[in-house]
Structure formats: C-alpha cells, structure tokens
C-alpha cells in the first residue's frame, strides 16, 4: 500500500507538470499559427489587391466599350445595312465580354451580375432596335433606333453598372 501512495505522490506532480507544459506549448503554437495567418493575409493583400483593382478597371473598360454610344461610334460604317451592323455590334459585345470573363474571379458576385446584366441589356437594346427598322435600311437607321431606345431609358445599362462598381470599390478599398 505504501508503494502505491509513493507512486501516486510521484505521478500527480508529474501529471500536473506535463499538463502545464501541454497548455503552454498549445498556447505558443496557437499564437504562432495566428501570427503566420496574419502574415499570409498581409502577403495575399499585397499580391491580390492590385489584381482585384485591375479586374474592376477591366470590367469598367468592358462596360465603356460596349455602351451603345461608344460601340456604334467605333464600328459603324455607312456601307453597312441594318443586319450587317447588328451582327457586327453583337459580335463586338460578345468578344469584349468573352475577353473579360476571367475577371469575375476577382470581383464580387453582385458586381459580376451587374456587368452581365448590363451586357445583356445592351444586346437587348441592339436587337430591339434592329426589329424596329427595315433590314435593308442603311446602318444609320439602326444607330438612330438604338440611340432613341437609350434616350427613352433613365440611364444606360453600362452607366448603372459602372456606378455600382465604383461604389463597391469605395466600400472595399
């Protein structure tokens, strides 16, 4: 019995010291892990922040390039008829959009949805205007019809999306 009492006298202090060491090491490792995470986030911020800002810039550029006024001024040719201009406008919008698809990784889901909706609205404006004029009319008739639709709206879809992107950039950065 005395051996058991001696054994308990040795085990309890040893267990207490071992438990204290365990807690100390655990706290140290947790603090070190937290420090590493903060360093990693800081590193990520310095790398990802410029890429994210560039993505917002690219989406703004996309929206400016596909806005009806800029798009028509860039691609209109008096030699085109309505159908040719419609096809060229739609091809340009698709090309610009497809060229910037990867940017959705770096911007918020809401911002990407706004950009997508703006592009779809612009495609809708082009198609609606093309339905309102004769197919063999000169391209200027389609351009006029597009501008009339845009003027009747409160604002261009691209302007609304750009405003949303700017607000989001101000909030995040």
C-alpha positions in Angstrom: 0.0 0.0 0.0 2.9 2.3 0.8 4.3 1.7 -2.7 1.0 2.8 -4.2 1.0 6.0 -2.1 4.5 6.8 -3.2 3.6 6.1 -6.8 0.6 8.5 -6.5 2.9 11.1 -4.9 5.2 10.9 -7.9 2.5 10.6 -10.7 0.3 13.6 -9.6 3.0 16.2 -9.7 4.4 14.8 -12.9 1.0 14.8 -14.5 0.4 18.4 -13.3 3.8 19.5 -14.8 3.1 17.6 -18.0 -0.4 19.2 -18.3 1.0 22.7 -17.7 3.6 22.1 -20.4 0.9 20.9 -22.7 -1.1 24.1 -22.2 1.9 26.3 -22.6 3.0 24.6 -25.8 -0.6 24.7 -27.1 -0.9 28.4 -26.4 2.5 29.1 -28.0 1.6 27.1 -31.2 -1.8 28.8 -31.4 -0.2 32.2 -31.2 2.5 31.3 -33.7 -0.2 29.9 -36.1 -2.2 33.1 -35.7 0.9 35.1 -36.5 1.5 33.1 -39.6 -2.1 33.6 -40.8 -1.8 37.3 -40.3 1.5 37.3 -42.3 -0.1 35.2 -45.1 -3.1 37.6 -45.3 -0.8 40.6 -45.5 1.2 38.9 -48.2 -2.1 38.0 -50.0 -3.3 41.5 -49.8 -0.2 42.9 -51.4 -0.5 40.5 -54.2 -4.2 40.2 -54.7 -5.2 43.8 -54.2 -3.6 45.1 -57.4 -5.1 42.2 -59.3 -8.6 42.9 -57.9 -8.3 46.6 -58.7 -7.2 45.7 -62.2 -10.2 43.5 -62.6 -12.5 46.3 -61.6 -10.8 48.5 -64.1 -11.1 45.9 -66.8 -14.8 45.5 -66.1 -15.3 49.3 -66.3 -13.5 49.3 -69.5 -15.6 46.5 -70.9 -18.8 48.4 -69.9 -17.5 51.6 -71.5 -16.5 49.8 -74.7 -19.9 48.0 -75.1 -22.0 51.1 -74.3 -24.1 51.8 -77.3 -22.7 55.3 -78.0 -19.1 54.1 -77.9 -19.8 50.8 -79.7 -21.6 52.5 -82.6 -19.0 55.2 -83.0 -16.3 52.6 -83.1 -17.8 50.1 -85.6 -20.3 52.0 -87.7 -19.7 52.2 -91.4 -22.1 53.8 -93.8 -21.6 50.9 -96.2 -23.3 48.5 -93.8 -27.0 47.8 -93.8 -29.0 47.2 -90.6 -28.4 43.4 -90.5 -24.7 43.8 -91.0 -24.3 46.5 -88.3 -26.4 44.4 -85.9 -24.2 41.4 -86.4 -21.0 43.4 -86.0 -22.3 45.2 -82.9 -23.4 41.9 -81.3 -20.1 40.2 -82.3 -18.2 43.1 -80.7 -20.2 42.9 -77.5 -19.7 39.1 -77.3 -16.0 39.4 -78.0 -15.5 42.1 -75.3 -17.5 40.1 -72.8 -15.7 36.8 -73.5 -12.3 38.6 -73.3 -13.1 39.7 -69.8 -14.8 36.5 -68.4 -11.9 35.6 -66.1 -12.3 38.9 -64.2 -15.3 37.5 -62.4 -12.9 35.6 -60.1 -11.6 38.9 -58.7 -14.8 40.9 -58.3 -17.9 40.3 -56.1 -20.8 38.2 -57.3 -23.0 41.3 -57.3 -20.6 43.3 -59.4 -20.3 40.5 -61.9 -24.1 40.1 -62.0 -24.4 43.9 -62.7 -21.9 43.7 -65.5 -23.6 40.7 -67.0 -27.0 42.3 -66.8 -25.6 45.5 -68.4 -24.2 43.5 -71.3 -27.5 41.5 -71.7 -29.4 44.8 -71.7 -27.2 46.3 -74.4 -27.7 43.2 -76.5 -31.4 43.5 -76.0 -31.3 47.2 -77.0 -29.5 46.3 -80.2 -31.9 43.5 -81.1 -35.0 45.6 -80.2 -33.7 48.5 -82.3 -33.0 46.1 -85.2 -36.6 44.8 -85.1 -37.9 48.3 -85.3 -36.2 49.2 -88.6 -36.2 47.6 -92.1 -33.4 45.0 -92.5 -32.1 46.5 -95.8 -32.0 50.1 -94.5 -28.7 51.9 -94.1 -26.9 51.3 -90.8 -27.6 54.9 -89.7 -31.2 53.9 -89.2 -30.2 51.2 -86.7 -27.9 53.6 -84.9 -30.7 56.1 -84.6 -33.1 53.5 -83.3 -30.6 52.4 -80.7 -30.0 55.9 -79.6 -33.7 56.5 -79.3 -34.1 53.5 -77.1 -31.2 54.6 -74.9 -32.6 58.1 -74.6 -36.0 56.8 -73.5 -34.4 54.9 -70.6 -33.5 56.6 -67.4 -29.8 55.7 -67.9 -27.7 53.4 -70.0 -27.2 49.9 -68.5 -23.4 50.4 -68.6 -23.6 53.6 -66.6 -25.6 52.0 -63.9 -23.2 49.0 -63.7 -20.1 51.3 -63.6 -21.7 53.4 -60.8 -22.2 50.1 -58.8 -18.6 49.1 -59.4 -17.3 52.4 -58.3 -19.4 52.3 -55.1 -18.2 48.8 -54.4 -14.5 49.8 -54.9 -15.0 52.7 -52.5 -16.5 50.4 -49.9 -14.0 47.6 -50.2 -10.9 49.8 -50.6 
